[in-house]
Amino acid sequence: MRALVIGKGGRPGPPRRSLEVDRRSAAGRLLASALGSALAMVDTTVMNVGGLAVTRSLDMGLTGPAWLVNGYVLSFAALLLLGGALATRFGARSVYTVGLTVFTVSSLIAGLATTPAGCWPPACSKAPVRPCSCRVRSHC
């Protein structure tokens, strides 16, 4: 529902949506943003906690956990700024949606991985989710 707003000088201003619609959409954006951020944080925690079990199952030796976790975190950190730049160029909502979809698919693939390199695609694909979740949340 839109209401007519009278601007300066008695001229009609741009139409404004009702407050109820704004609250619902703000709550939905906040929920989606919080879930996406939580999913990305839980994924990092799982990699840090489960890294030792992954390296044992893949016979990576003593330095395996360090290489696995550092490669995961480094690939995420390297692409974090790129995620923010993509959000500026293409819009936070679309980059967030694509990033979350790719992150979900790559996490499923990483669960079936038989090499250490299969564990890094979720880190690369969640890089746009973090900055976009902050931007989506800021528009609430």
Secondary structure, DSSP 8 states (H G I E B T S, - for coil): -EE--B-GGG-B---EE-HHHHHHHHHHHHHHHHHHHHHHHHHHHHHHHHHHHHHHHTT--SSHHHHHHHHHHHHHHHHHHHHHHHHHHH-HHHHHHHHHHHHHHHHHHHHT-SSGGGGSHHHHHHTTHHHHHHHHHHT-
